[in-house]
Amino acid sequence: MNELAGIADRLPLTTQLSPEPRSGTGEDLEDAIRDLTRHFTYLAYTIATRDRQAHRYPSQYTPQLREGTAALARAATRTGRALAALGEAVTATGHLHHLTHNRPGPGHAEDLQHTRTVLDGHITQARAQLFAAARQLRADAHRLLAAQTPVAPAALTTLPVAAVSSSPRGRSR
């Protein structure tokens, strides 16, 4: 979950988007896609493995494992959406590169600005999906851990002891 939020944090901001060859936008997207693909593959692998385990060892497939598997499956939806948005961002980056290296003509500045806006929208969408997936995984993890944590035994209660006066006046003779 923290890794998904970390990928979102490393995505370029609007102010960092540039069509220049050394801007780093393409490299940032490449790195994010590589990292996100690795996490998406992990989610798919884990879900498939747990499904096989449930069929082979049904008595060992606990409710906690079922809930954990469901949580990972829910995260896969948002992770896939983020990956799709980054794919669209790569397309926009390629278009921005094409516009930058073409001879300027009528509407060139508007096309550049529009493409930057589209690119920013896709990156913003990917970032939002990744943060949402991380929040959802964190909430599911807390919920699952709370369900597994045994309830602490009730605190021992002590009965109040009657105050015994140590003063000679308080004692009856």
KOLZATOR-639089 format. One record per atom (N, C-alpha, C, O, CB): residue number from 1; x, y, z. Coordinates in steps of 0.02 Angstrom, whole numbers. Each point is the difference from the previous one (the first is absolute). Glycine has a CB too. Layout:
// residues N
SITE   n     xx     yy     zz
SITE NUM      X      Y      Z
...
END
This chain:
// residues 173
SITE   n     xx     yy     zz
SITE   1     40    -59      0
SITE   1    -40     59      0
SITE   1     43     63      0
SITE   1    -15     48    -36
SITE   1    -74   -111     95
SITE   2    142     62    -19
SITE   2     44     58      0
SITE   2     37      7    -66
SITE   2     16     55    -21
SITE   2     -3    -67    145
SITE   3      1    -45   -156
SITE   3     35      2    -64
SITE   3    -43     31    -54
SITE   3     25     36    -43
SITE   3     40   -137     76
SITE   4   -130     88    -31
SITE   4    -45     31    -49
SITE   4     -2     76      9
SITE   4      3     37    -48
SITE   4    -73   -142     45
SITE   5     67    127     66
SITE   5      1     72     13
SITE   5     68     29    -20
SITE   5      3     57    -24
SITE   5    -85    -72    120
SITE   6    135    -23    -87
SITE   6     67     23    -21
SITE   6      5     10    -75
SITE   6     31     47    -23
SITE   6     16   -105    121
SITE   7    -77     13   -136
SITE   7     -1      7    -73
SITE   7    -38     63    -18
SITE   7     22     39    -44
SITE   7    -16   -164     28
SITE   8    -62    136     48
SITE   8    -40     61    -13
SITE   8     40     62     15
SITE   8     -2     49    -37
SITE   8   -103   -112     63
SITE   9    142     62     29
SITE   9     41     58     19
SITE   9     55     15    -50
SITE   9     20     58     -8
SITE   9    -45    -84    127
SITE  10     50    -25   -153
SITE  10     55     10    -47
SITE  10    -23     20    -70
SITE  10     41     16    -43
SITE  10     22    -99    107
SITE  11   -128     84    -76
SITE  11    -25     21    -66
SITE  11     14     75     -8
SITE  11     -2     38     48
SITE  11    -88   -127    -47
SITE  12    106    110    -63
SITE  12     15     71    -11
SITE  12    -60     45     13
SITE  12    -58    -19    -13
SITE  12    144    -15    -71
SITE  13    -72     92    111
SITE  13    -52     50     12
SITE  13    -11     42    -63
SITE  13     41     -2    -46
SITE  13    -11      6    169
SITE  14    -84     32   -125
SITE  14    -16     42    -59
SITE  14     58     46    -18
SITE  14     15      9    -59
SITE  14   -136    -14     91
SITE  15    152     33     19
SITE  15     55     47    -13
SITE  15     62    -34    -27
SITE  15     46     33    -26
SITE  15    -90     38    116
SITE  16     47   -138    -86
SITE  16     58    -37    -23
SITE  16     -9    -28    -70
SITE  16     46    -28    -29
SITE  16    -21      1    147
SITE  17    -85     33   -146
SITE  17    -13    -28    -67
SITE  17     31     43    -53
SITE  17    -11     61     -3
SITE  17    -96   -111     44
SITE  18    147     18    -83
SITE  18     33     37    -53
SITE  18     14    -48    -58
SITE  18     16    -58     11
SITE  18     36    138     73
SITE  19    -59    -55   -144
SITE  19     15    -42    -58
SITE  19     74     -5    -15
SITE  19     20    -38    -44
SITE  19   -131     68     -1
SITE  20    152      8     79
SITE  20     71      1    -14
SITE  20     30    -69     11
SITE  20    -20    -36     45
SITE  20     26    157    -12
SITE  21     43   -141    -75
SITE  21     30    -66      5
SITE  21     29    -17     69
SITE  21     -1    -57     21
SITE  21     25     66   -141
SITE  22      1     41    155
SITE  22     32    -14     65
SITE  22    -45     19     58
SITE  22     24      9     56
SITE  22     86     11   -109
SITE  23   -175    -16     42
SITE  23    -46     21     53
SITE  23    -10    -54     52
SITE  23    -12     15     58
SITE  23    -45     58   -140
SITE  24     63   -136     62
SITE  24    -10    -54     47
SITE  24    -70    -26      3
SITE  24    -13    -50     34
SITE  24    104     98     30
SITE  25   -139    -16    -98
SITE  25    -69    -22      4
SITE  25     -8    -71    -25
SITE  25    -32    -42     33
SITE  25     -5    160    -49
SITE  26     67   -133    -41
SITE  26     -5    -68    -27
SITE  26     32    -51     45
SITE  26    -26    -54      9
SITE  26     26    103   -123
SITE  27     58    -31    143
SITE  27     35    -46     45
SITE  27    -40    -10     64
SITE  27     -3    -56     27
SITE  27    112     92    -74
SITE  28   -140     18     73
SITE  28    -41     -6     60
SITE  28    -59    -46    -12
SITE  28    -16    -42     42
SITE  28     50    158     -7
SITE  29    -65   -109    -93
SITE  29    -56    -43    -17
SITE  29     23    -73     -8
SITE  29    -33    -46     24
SITE  29    -25    143    -80
SITE  30    115   -106     24
SITE  30     27    -67    -10
SITE  30     12    -34     68
SITE  30    -18    -57     10
SITE  30     71     93   -119
SITE  31    -21      1    155
SITE  31     14    -27     67
SITE  31    -65    -18     37
SITE  31     -5    -53     30
SITE  31    111    120    -26
SITE  32   -154    -21     -7
SITE  32    -64    -12     35
SITE  32    -36    -61    -29
SITE  32    -27    -40     37
SITE  32     18    163    -13
SITE  33      9   -129    -90
SITE  33    -34    -57    -32
SITE  33     36    -65     18
SITE  33    -33    -51     14
SITE  33     -4    125   -109
SITE  34    102    -74     96
SITE  34     38    -60     19
SITE  34    -17    -20     72
SITE  34    -15    -58     13
SITE  34    108     89    -93
SITE  35    -90     17    126
SITE  35    -15    -15     70
SITE  35    -72    -22      9
SITE  35    -14    -48     36
SITE  35    100    131     -1
SITE  36   -132    -49    -67
SITE  36    -70    -16      7
SITE  36    -17    -68    -31
SITE  36    -40    -37     27
SITE  36     14    159    -28
SITE  37     57   -138    -54
SITE  37    -10    -65    -32
SITE  37     24    -56     46
SITE  37    -32    -53      5
SITE  37     46    105   -119
SITE  38     41    -41    148
SITE  38     26    -49     48
SITE  38    -51    -11     56
SITE  38    -13    -57     20
SITE  38    132     91    -48
SITE  39   -148     20     54
SITE  39    -50     -7     53
SITE  39    -64    -32    -25
SITE  39    -31    -39     35
SITE  39     80    140     20
SITE  40    -69    -83   -115
SITE  40    -61    -29    -29
SITE  40     10    -75    -10
SITE  40    -46    -40     13
SITE  40     18    150    -70
SITE  41     87   -130     34
SITE  41     16    -70     -8
SITE  41     -1    -36     67
SITE  41    -25    -56      5
SITE  41     94     83   -106
SITE  42    -43      5    152
SITE  42     -1    -29     67
SITE  42    -73    -12     23
SITE  42    -15    -53     27
SITE  42    124    111      1
SITE  43   -152     -9    -39
SITE  43    -71     -8     19
SITE  43    -31    -60    -36
SITE  43    -33    -42     31
SITE  43     24    166    -10
SITE  44     20   -128    -86
SITE  44    -29    -55    -40
SITE  44     29    -67     22
SITE  44    -37    -49      7
SITE  44     20    127   -104
SITE  45     82    -81    109
SITE  45     32    -61     21
SITE  45    -26    -23     68
SITE  45    -16    -59      9
SITE  45    119     91    -74
SITE  46   -109     14    111
SITE  46    -23    -17     67
SITE  46    -72    -25     -1
SITE  46    -16    -48     34
SITE  46     95    133     13
SITE  47   -121    -52    -85
SITE  47    -70    -21     -5
SITE  47     -5    -70    -32
SITE  47    -37    -42     24
SITE  47      1    163    -33
SITE  48     74   -133    -43
SITE  48     -1    -65    -33
SITE  48     28    -54     47
SITE  48    -28    -55      2
SITE  48     42    110   -114
SITE  49     39    -40    148
SITE  49     29    -48     46
SITE  49    -49    -18     56
SITE  49     -8    -58     17
SITE  49    122    103    -43
SITE  50   -146      6     53
SITE  50    -48    -13     54
SITE  50    -60    -39    -26
SITE  50    -30    -40     37
SITE  50     67    145     20
SITE  51    -56    -94   -119
SITE  51    -56    -38    -28
SITE  51     19    -74     -6
SITE  51    -40    -44     16
SITE  51      2    146    -80
SITE  52    100   -115     42
SITE  52     23    -69     -4
SITE  52      3    -31     70
SITE  52    -20    -58      9
SITE  52     86     85   -112
SITE  53    -42     10    151
SITE  53      5    -25     68
SITE  53    -70    -16     28
SITE  53     -9    -50     35
SITE  53    114    117    -18
SITE  54   -152    -25    -32
SITE  54    -69    -11     25
SITE  54    -28    -65    -27
SITE  54    -36    -35     35
SITE  54     19    159    -26
SITE  55     32   -139    -72
SITE  55    -25    -63    -30
SITE  55     38    -61     26
SITE  55    -30    -53     11
SITE  55     -1    118   -114
SITE  56     96    -58    113
SITE  56     40    -57     22
SITE  56     -7    -13     75
SITE  56     -1    -58     22
SITE  56     81     84   -113
SITE  57    -85     27    130
SITE  57     -2     -7     73
SITE  57    -58     40     29
SITE  57     11     48     37
SITE  57    114    -64    -35
SITE  58   -186     -3    -18
SITE  58    -58     41     21
SITE  58     -5      9     76
SITE  58    -24     51     23
SITE  58    -34    -91   -124
SITE  59     80     -9    139
SITE  59     -6      7     73
SITE  59     50     50     29
SITE  59    -10     25     55
SITE  59    -29   -143    -51
SITE  60     91    134    -42
SITE  60     50     47     24
SITE  60    -12     71    -26
SITE  60     35     47     19
SITE  60     46   -140    -14
SITE  61   -130    101    -47
SITE  61    -14     65    -30
SITE  61    -47     38     47
SITE  61    -61     -8     -3
SITE  61     77    -36   -116
SITE  62     12     83    163
SITE  62    -36     32     54
SITE  62    -41     60    -25
SITE  62     13     26    -54
SITE  62     76    -64    134
SITE  63   -136     60    -40
SITE  63    -36     62    -18
SITE  63     46     60     -8
SITE  63    -12     43    -42
SITE  63    -87    -88    103
SITE  64    152     48    -21
SITE  64     48     55     -7
SITE  64     35     -2    -67
SITE  64     11     53    -31
SITE  64      6    -54    155
SITE  65      1    -59   -148
SITE  65     31     -5    -66
SITE  65    -50     20    -55
SITE  65     19     34    -48
SITE  65     56   -126     90
SITE  66   -138     72    -34
SITE  66    -51     19    -49
SITE  66     -8     76     -2
SITE  66     -2     30    -53
SITE  66    -58   -139     71
SITE  67     57    139     41
SITE  67     -8     74      3
SITE  67     62     35    -27
SITE  67     -6     51    -35
SITE  67    -68    -64    135
SITE  68    133    -13    -85
SITE  68     62     30    -26
SITE  68      4     -5    -75
SITE  68     22     46    -34
SITE  68     34    -75    140
SITE  69    -78    -28   -133
SITE  69      0    -10    -73
SITE  69    -50     49    -32
SITE  69     15     29    -52
SITE  69     17   -151     66
SITE  70    -89    129     16
SITE  70    -50     47    -27
SITE  70     27     72      1
SITE  70    -13     39    -46
SITE  70    -80   -115     85
SITE  71    129     94     14
SITE  71     29     67      4
SITE  71     50     12    -56
SITE  71      2     53    -31
SITE  71    -18    -55    155
SITE  72     58    -48   -138
SITE  72     48      6    -54
SITE  72    -35      5    -68
SITE  72     22     38    -43
SITE  72     62   -103    111
SITE  73   -138     28    -76
SITE  73    -37      3    -63
SITE  73    -31     69     -9
SITE  73      0     27    -56
SITE  73    -25   -150     64
SITE  74      0    152     46
SITE  74    -28     68     -6
SITE  74     54     50    -19
SITE  74    -12     46    -39
SITE  74    -76    -74    124
SITE  75    148     20    -57
SITE  75     55     45    -17
SITE  75     22     -8    -73
SITE  75     23     48    -31
SITE  75     15    -53    150
SITE  76    -47    -55   -146
SITE  76     20    -12    -70
SITE  76    -41     43    -48
SITE  76     26     21    -52
SITE  76      7   -138     83
SITE  77    -95    130    -14
SITE  77    -42     41    -45
SITE  77     29     70     -7
SITE  77     10     24    -56
SITE  77   -111    -90     90
SITE  78    115     98     22
SITE  78     27     68     -3
SITE  78     71      1    -28
SITE  78     20     47    -35
SITE  78    -92    -16    133
SITE  79    111    -82    -82
SITE  79     68     -5    -27
SITE  79     -2     -7    -76
SITE  79     40     31    -35
SITE  79      0    -83    143
SITE  80    -86     12   -133
SITE  80     -8     -7    -73
SITE  80    -22     65    -33
SITE  80     24     17    -54
SITE  80    -53   -137     72
SITE  81    -16    156     16
SITE  81    -21     65    -27
SITE  81     58     49     -3
SITE  81      7     39    -47
SITE  81   -122    -59     93
SITE  82    157     19      6
SITE  82     59     44      1
SITE  82     48    -19    -57
SITE  82     28     44    -33
SITE  82    -40    -29    158
SITE  83     20    -79   -136
SITE  83     44    -23    -54
SITE  83    -28     21    -68
SITE  83     38     21    -44
SITE  83     -2   -119    115
SITE  84   -102     94    -80
SITE  84    -31     22    -62
SITE  84     10     75    -10
SITE  84     13     23    -56
SITE  84    -98   -116     65
SITE  85     77    131     45
SITE  85     10     73     -5
SITE  85     72     16    -19
SITE  85     12     47    -38
SITE  85   -104    -29    123
SITE  86    139    -55    -57
SITE  86     70     11    -18
SITE  86     13    -19    -73
SITE  86     42     31    -33
SITE  86     -8    -51    152
SITE  87    -68    -30   -144
SITE  87      5    -17    -71
SITE  87    -24     58    -43
SITE  87     31     16    -51
SITE  87    -47   -138     78
SITE  88    -39    152     -8
SITE  88    -24     59    -36
SITE  88     49     59      6
SITE  88      7     39    -47
SITE  88   -126    -76     67
SITE  89    152     42     37
SITE  89     50     53     10
SITE  89     59    -11    -47
SITE  89     29     49    -25
SITE  89    -65    -36    145
SITE  90     55    -75   -131
SITE  90     55    -15    -46
SITE  90    -20     22    -71
SITE  90     40     29    -37
SITE  90     -2   -126    109
SITE  91   -100     83    -91
SITE  91    -24     21    -66
SITE  91      3     76     -6
SITE  91     22     27    -51
SITE  91    -98   -128     45
SITE  92     53    136     59
SITE  92      3     74     -2
SITE  92     71     25     -2
SITE  92     15     50    -33
SITE  92   -123    -46     96
SITE  93    154    -38    -27
SITE  93     70     20     -1
SITE  93     29     -8    -71
SITE  93     37     42    -23
SITE  93    -25    -76    144
SITE  94    -29    -21   -154
SITE  94     22    -10    -69
SITE  94    -27     54    -46
SITE  94     35     24    -45
SITE  94    -29   -146     66
SITE  95    -69    140    -11
SITE  95    -30     52    -42
SITE  95     34     68     14
SITE  95     13     38    -46
SITE  95   -124   -100     46
SITE  96    126     75     63
SITE  96     34     62     18
SITE  96     70      1    -31
SITE  96     22     52    -25
SITE  96    -87    -46    133
SITE  97     99    -62   -108
SITE  97     66     -5    -32
SITE  97     -6     15    -74
SITE  97     40     37    -29
SITE  97     -4   -122    115
SITE  98    -87     55   -118
SITE  98    -11     10    -71
SITE  98    -12     74    -15
SITE  98     28     28    -47
SITE  98    -75   -144     38
SITE  99      4    148     48
SITE  99    -15     71    -11
SITE  99     62     44     10
SITE  99     10     48    -37
SITE  99   -128    -69     74
SITE 100    158      4     12
SITE 100     59     39     15
SITE 100     51     -2    -57
SITE 100     34     50    -13
SITE 100    -53    -72    134
SITE 101     24    -34   -153
SITE 101     51     -8    -52
SITE 101    -26     12    -70
SITE 101     36    -11    -49
SITE 101     20    -69    123
SITE 102   -118    101    -80
SITE 102    -28     19    -65
SITE 102      6     75     -9
SITE 102      7     38     47
SITE 102    -87   -135    -44
SITE 103     79    116    -65
SITE 103      3     71    -16
SITE 103    -64     34     24
SITE 103    -55    -23    -15
SITE 103    129     -1    -85
SITE 104    -67     78    138
SITE 104    -60     35     24
SITE 104    -43     26    -57
SITE 104     25     25    -50
SITE 104     38      7    153
SITE 105   -127    -40    -95
SITE 105    -47     24    -49
SITE 105    -59     32     36
SITE 105      4     14     60
SITE 105     30   -103   -142
SITE 106    -87    101     46
SITE 106    -59     30     32
SITE 106    -27    -46     55
SITE 106     -9    -60    -11
SITE 106    -19    121    -96
SITE 107     14    -32    164
SITE 107    -28    -38     55
SITE 107     50    -43     38
SITE 107    -19    -38     44
SITE 107    -84     37   -108
SITE 108    167      8     48
SITE 108     52    -41     32
SITE 108      2     11     76
SITE 108      3    -48     38
SITE 108     63     52   -145
SITE 109    -66     58    128
SITE 109      3     16     72
SITE 109    -61    -28     37
SITE 109      6    -26     55
SITE 109     60    131    -81
SITE 110   -124   -100     -6
SITE 110    -61    -27     31
SITE 110      2    -76      4
SITE 110    -21    -29     50
SITE 110    -43    126    -94
SITE 111     91   -129     -8
SITE 111      7    -73      1
SITE 111     47    -22     56
SITE 111    -13    -49     36
SITE 111     -9     45   -160
SITE 112     78     40    131
SITE 112     47    -16     53
SITE 112    -33      6     69
SITE 112      6    -44     43
SITE 112     89     84   -117
SITE 113   -130     16     84
SITE 113    -33     11     64
SITE 113    -53    -52     13
SITE 113     -6    -25     56
SITE 113     29    148    -66
SITE 114    -62   -139    -40
SITE 114    -53    -51      8
SITE 114     31    -68     18
SITE 114    -26    -36     43
SITE 114    -47     99   -126
SITE 115    126    -80     49
SITE 115     32    -65     13
SITE 115     30     -2     70
SITE 115     -4    -52     33
SITE 115     29     40   -155
SITE 116      4     67    145
SITE 116     26      3     69
SITE 116    -58     -9     50
SITE 116      7    -34     50
SITE 116     87    110    -88
SITE 117   -150    -44     23
SITE 117    -59     -6     44
SITE 117    -25    -72      2
SITE 117    -17    -26     54
SITE 117    -14    145    -80
SITE 118     29   -152    -32
SITE 118    -22    -70     -3
SITE 118     49    -44     39
SITE 118    -21    -43     38
SITE 118    -33     64   -151
SITE 119    119    -10    103
SITE 119     51    -38     35
SITE 119     -7      9     76
SITE 119      2    -48     37
SITE 119     75     61   -135
SITE 120    -85     49    119
SITE 120     -9     13     71
SITE 120    -62    -34     27
SITE 120      1    -27     56
SITE 120     57    137    -70
SITE 121   -112   -111    -24
SITE 121    -61    -33     21
SITE 121     10    -75     11
SITE 121    -25    -28     49
SITE 121    -40    114   -110
SITE 122    101   -118     16
SITE 122     13    -72      7
SITE 122     44    -15     60
SITE 122    -11    -48     37
SITE 122     -1     35   -161
SITE 123     63     54    135
SITE 123     44    -10     57
SITE 123    -38     13     65
SITE 123      9    -37     49
SITE 123     91     70   -119
SITE 124   -141     18     71
SITE 124    -41     15     59
SITE 124    -48    -58     15
SITE 124    -10    -18     58
SITE 124     19    141    -83
SITE 125    -38   -151    -27
SITE 125    -46    -57      9
SITE 125     38    -60     28
SITE 125    -24    -33     45
SITE 125    -47     75   -140
SITE 126    130    -56     68
SITE 126     40    -56     25
SITE 126     18     11     73
SITE 126     -5    -46     41
SITE 126     52     26   -157
SITE 127    -25     80    132
SITE 127     18     16     69
SITE 127    -60    -10     47
SITE 127      7    -30     54
SITE 127     79    113    -96
SITE 128   -144    -59     22
SITE 128    -60     -7     42
SITE 128    -18    -74     10
SITE 128    -18    -20     56
SITE 128    -24    131    -98
SITE 129     47   -152    -10
SITE 129    -15    -71      5
SITE 129     49    -35     47
SITE 129    -19    -43     40
SITE 129    -29     45   -156
SITE 130    112     16    111
SITE 130     50    -31     43
SITE 130    -10     18     73
SITE 130      5    -43     44
SITE 130     76     45   -140
SITE 131    -95     62    109
SITE 131    -12     20     69
SITE 131    -63    -33     27
SITE 131     -2    -21     58
SITE 131     58    131    -81
SITE 132   -107   -116    -19
SITE 132    -62    -34     22
SITE 132     13    -74     14
SITE 132    -26    -26     50
SITE 132    -42    107   -118
SITE 133    107   -114     26
SITE 133     16    -71     12
SITE 133     40     -7     65
SITE 133    -12    -46     39
SITE 133     13     24   -164
SITE 134     46     67    137
SITE 134     40     -4     61
SITE 134    -44     12     62
SITE 134      6    -35     50
SITE 134     95     75   -114
SITE 135   -146     10     60
SITE 135    -46     12     57
SITE 135    -44    -60     13
SITE 135    -11    -19     58
SITE 135     11    141    -86
SITE 136    -26   -151    -25
SITE 136    -45    -58      7
SITE 136     37    -60     29
SITE 136    -27    -34     44
SITE 136    -41     76   -141
SITE 137    129    -54     74
SITE 137     39    -55     28
SITE 137     16     12     73
SITE 137     -3    -46     41
SITE 137     52     24   -154
SITE 138    -32     84    129
SITE 138     15     16     70
SITE 138    -62    -11     44
SITE 138      6    -28     54
SITE 138     81    112    -92
SITE 139   -145    -61     15
SITE 139    -62    -10     39
SITE 139    -16    -74      8
SITE 139    -19    -22     53
SITE 139    -23    133    -95
SITE 140     50   -149    -13
SITE 140    -13    -72      4
SITE 140     49    -34     48
SITE 140    -20    -44     38
SITE 140    -25     47   -156
SITE 141    107     17    115
SITE 141     50    -30     45
SITE 141    -17     15     73
SITE 141      4    -45     42
SITE 141     84     57   -131
SITE 142   -107     49    103
SITE 142    -18     18     69
SITE 142    -62    -40     23
SITE 142     -2    -24     56
SITE 142     50    139    -73
SITE 143    -96   -122    -28
SITE 143    -60    -37     16
SITE 143     16    -74     13
SITE 143    -25    -29     48
SITE 143    -43    109   -117
SITE 144    110   -109     26
SITE 144     19    -70      9
SITE 144     40    -11     63
SITE 144     -9    -49     35
SITE 144      8     35   -159
SITE 145     47     60    138
SITE 145     39     -7     61
SITE 145    -43      8     62
SITE 145     10    -36     50
SITE 145     90     80   -111
SITE 146   -148      1     59
SITE 146    -44     10     57
SITE 146    -42    -63     12
SITE 146    -14    -18     57
SITE 146     10    142    -79
SITE 147    -17   -156    -32
SITE 147    -40    -61      7
SITE 147     41    -58     28
SITE 147    -27    -44     32
SITE 147    -43     82   -128
SITE 148    136    -38     85
SITE 148     42    -53     23
SITE 148     25     11     71
SITE 148     19    -47     35
SITE 148     15     27   -152
SITE 149    -33     82    139
SITE 149     28     16     65
SITE 149    -49    -24     54
SITE 149    -58     21      1
SITE 149    120     78    -48
SITE 150    -38   -141     92
SITE 150    -45    -24     53
SITE 150    -17     57     47
SITE 150     39     46     11
SITE 150     10   -161    -19
SITE 151   -108    111     35
SITE 151    -23     51     46
SITE 151     39     -8     65
SITE 151      8    -55     26
SITE 151   -124     58    -78
SITE 152    140     51     78
SITE 152     38     -2     62
SITE 152    -46    -18     57
SITE 152    -58     21      1
SITE 152    140     65    -45
SITE 153    -58   -125     92
SITE 153    -42    -18     57
SITE 153    -19     63     39
SITE 153     37     49      3
SITE 153     17   -163      4
SITE 154   -112    111     24
SITE 154    -23     57     39
SITE 154     51     14     55
SITE 154     31    -45     28
SITE 154   -152     17    -53
SITE 155    130     91     38
SITE 155     48     19     52
SITE 155    -24    -27     67
SITE 155    -60     -2     15
SITE 155     93    106    -80
SITE 156     14   -123    105
SITE 156    -17    -24     67
SITE 156    -26     59     40
SITE 156     29     54      1
SITE 156     58   -145     -6
SITE 157   -142     80     37
SITE 157    -27     54     41
SITE 157     18    -12     72
SITE 157     -1    -57     23
SITE 157    -94     76   -105
SITE 158    109     32    115
SITE 158     14     -6     72
SITE 158    -55     36     37
SITE 158    -23     53    -20
SITE 158    149    -60      2
SITE 159   -147    -24     70
SITE 159    -52     31     40
SITE 159     32     54     43
SITE 159     55    -10     26
SITE 159   -124    -96    -26
SITE 160     36    161      7
SITE 160     30     52     42
SITE 160      4    -25     73
SITE 160    -47    -30     26
SITE 160      2    121   -103
SITE 161    100    -79    106
SITE 161     11    -19     69
SITE 161    -22     57     44
SITE 161     16     58    -13
SITE 161     81   -134    -18
SITE 162   -135     59     82
SITE 162    -23     52     46
SITE 162     60     34     31
SITE 162     47    -33     22
SITE 162   -154    -30      2
SITE 163    105    126    -24
SITE 163     56     38     27
SITE 163      3    -11     75
SITE 163    -49     10     36
SITE 163     39     76   -128
SITE 164     66   -106    115
SITE 164     11    -10     70
SITE 164     40     58     26
SITE 164     55     14    -26
SITE 164    -60   -141     15
SITE 165    -20    159     58
SITE 165     34     58     26
SITE 165     57    -22     44
SITE 165     -8    -45     42
SITE 165    -97    113    -48
SITE 166    161    -38     -3
SITE 166     58    -16     42
SITE 166      7     49     58
SITE 166     43     -6     43
SITE 166     14    -45   -143
SITE 167   -100     99     98
SITE 167      4     50     54
SITE 167    -34    -27     62
SITE 167    -51    -34     -4
SITE 167     52    129    -81
SITE 168     27    -81    142
SITE 168    -30    -26     61
SITE 168    -70     28     11
SITE 168    -39    -31     37
SITE 168    153     19     11
SITE 169   -132     67    -76
SITE 169    -67     28     10
SITE 169    -52    -40    -36
SITE 169    -57     -5     22
SITE 169    107    117     -8
SITE 170    -30   -141    -71
SITE 170    -49    -37    -40
SITE 170    -16    -68     29
SITE 170    -48    -32    -22
SITE 170     87     92    -77
SITE 171     -1    -83    147
SITE 171    -12    -67     27
SITE 171    -47      5     61
SITE 171      4     46     40
SITE 171    110    -85    -81
SITE 172   -155     -7     44
SITE 172    -43     -1     59
SITE 172     34    -40     55
SITE 172     35    -48    -15
SITE 172   -139     58    -56
SITE 173     95     10    134
SITE 173     34    -35     54
SITE 173    -46    -43     36
SITE 173     19    -33     48
SITE 173     57    123    -36
END
